[in-house]
Amino acid sequence: MDNLMVAGKIVNTHALKGEVRIYPYCDSAEFLCEFERLFIDGTEIGIESAKVHKGQALIKFDGVNSVNEAQSLVGHLVYISRDDIELEDGRYFIEDIKGLAVIDADTHVEYGTVINVIETGANDVFEVKSPDGKILLVPKIDDVIKEIDVERKVILITPIKGLFE
């Protein structure tokens, strides 16, 4: 399951023919509906149909043909394979950002490590734990973030006045 990422949770059944409601943990329910397969408990399961309804994905899995069969899936997490996703340049998985070192682009001072990404709506905010245990908040805006290099496991920043005060 190293290649799998959590994409949502099956929260309920829908109708009588085996559809389930999935609350998305990814960008959107629309994104979740683009896949031809998902994974439940590490097992691949094909998607017969998928649509969005009230912010959730309504998915009919191959071989799940009744409300009773669908009910047995409620509460399970669904996963997507990294192999099924091609990200645009400059887009990253949140899981790939966690653990990156945050370093000053000019002075090379290390501020800490990203422990979480907070989605605010306007822009993401990286929650950074400093070596002395303090939590620093770094906004993902062009004025601050100069480079994100997942391969080198580093984020280069130029702090703006007042950022860490």
C-alpha positions in Angstrom: 0.0 0.0 0.0 3.0 2.3 -0.2 1.8 3.6 -3.5 -1.7 4.3 -2.2 -3.1 7.5 -0.7 -6.3 8.1 1.2 -8.8 9.8 -1.0 -12.0 9.6 1.0 -14.3 7.7 3.3 -17.4 5.8 2.5 -20.0 7.5 4.7 -23.3 5.9 3.5 -25.2 4.0 0.9 -27.3 5.6 -1.8 -30.4 4.1 -3.3 -30.9 0.4 -3.7 -28.6 -0.7 -6.4 -25.3 -0.6 -4.5 -24.1 2.9 -4.8 -22.1 4.5 -1.9 -21.6 8.0 -0.8 -17.9 9.0 -0.4 -16.8 12.0 1.5 -13.7 13.2 -0.4 -10.4 13.8 1.4 -8.8 14.9 -1.8 -9.3 18.2 -3.8 -13.0 17.5 -4.6 -15.6 14.9 -5.3 -15.2 15.7 -9.0 -11.6 14.6 -8.8 -12.5 11.4 -7.1 -15.1 10.6 -9.8 -12.4 10.8 -12.5 -10.9 7.4 -11.6 -11.6 4.0 -13.1 -10.5 2.2 -10.0 -10.1 2.8 -6.2 -8.7 0.6 -3.5 -10.5 -0.5 -0.3 -8.4 -2.3 2.4 -5.6 -2.6 -0.2 -7.8 -4.4 -2.7 -8.4 -2.8 -6.1 -12.1 -2.4 -7.1 -13.3 -1.1 -10.4 -15.8 1.8 -10.7 -19.0 1.1 -12.8 -20.3 4.7 -12.5 -19.5 7.9 -10.6 -21.1 11.2 -10.2 -21.1 14.1 -7.8 -24.1 14.9 -5.5 -24.1 17.6 -2.8 -20.3 17.7 -2.5 -19.9 13.9 -2.2 -19.0 11.2 -4.8 -21.7 8.7 -5.5 -19.9 5.7 -6.8 -21.2 2.3 -8.0 -18.4 -0.3 -7.6 -18.1 -3.3 -9.9 -19.7 -6.3 -8.2 -21.6 -4.3 -5.6 -25.2 -4.7 -6.7 -27.4 -4.2 -3.6 -27.8 -1.9 -0.7 -26.8 -4.7 1.6 -23.5 -5.2 -0.2 -22.9 -1.5 -0.2 -23.7 -1.3 3.5 -20.8 -3.6 4.2 -18.4 -0.9 2.8 -19.7 2.0 5.0 -16.9 3.3 7.2 -14.1 2.1 5.0 -11.5 4.5 3.6 -10.9 4.5 -0.1 -7.5 5.0 -1.6 -6.1 6.1 -5.0 -2.9 4.9 -6.6 -0.2 7.5 -7.3 0.2 5.7 -10.7 -3.3 6.9 -11.7 -2.5 10.6 -11.2 -0.5 12.9 -13.3 0.0 16.2 -11.5 0.6 19.5 -13.3 3.9 21.2 -12.7 3.9 23.1 -9.4 1.2 20.8 -7.9 2.0 18.4 -5.1 0.4 15.9 -2.8 0.0 17.2 0.8 1.7 14.0 1.9 4.7 14.8 -0.2 5.0 18.3 1.4 5.0 16.9 5.0 8.5 16.3 6.2 10.2 18.8 3.9 12.9 21.1 5.4 12.0 24.8 5.3 15.2 26.8 4.6 15.9 30.5 4.0 16.8 30.9 0.3 19.3 33.6 1.1 20.9 32.7 4.4 20.4 28.9 4.3 19.1 29.0 7.9 16.8 26.0 8.5 13.5 27.0 10.1 12.2 23.5 10.7 10.2 20.8 9.1 6.7 20.9 7.6 4.4 18.8 9.8 1.0 19.8 8.3 -0.6 21.7 5.5 -3.6 23.9 6.4 -6.0 24.6 3.6 -7.5 28.1 4.2 -9.3 28.6 0.9 -7.2 31.6 -0.1 -3.9 29.8 0.0 -2.4 26.9 1.9 -0.3 27.5 5.0 2.6 25.2 5.9 2.7 24.4 9.6 6.5 24.1 10.4 8.0 22.7 13.6 11.2 24.5 14.4 14.2 22.7 16.0 13.2 24.2 19.4 9.7 22.9 19.1 7.9 26.1 18.2 5.2 26.0 15.5 5.7 28.5 12.6 3.1 29.3 10.0 4.4 29.8 6.5 1.9 31.0 3.9 2.2 29.4 0.4 2.3 32.6 -1.5 4.8 33.7 -4.2 6.3 36.5 -2.0 7.4 33.8 0.6 7.8 30.4 -1.2 10.7 30.5 -3.7 11.0 26.8 -4.5 9.5 23.5 -3.5 11.7 20.6 -4.3 10.1 17.4 -3.3 13.1 15.4 -4.7 15.6 17.2 -2.5 13.0 17.3 0.3 13.4 21.1 0.7 11.3 24.3 0.6 13.2 27.5 0.0 11.6 30.6 1.4 12.2 34.3 1.8 10.5 35.4 5.0 8.5 38.6 4.7 8.7 41.2 7.6 6.9 40.0 10.7 6.5 36.4 9.5 8.2 34.8 12.5 7.8 37.5 15.1 
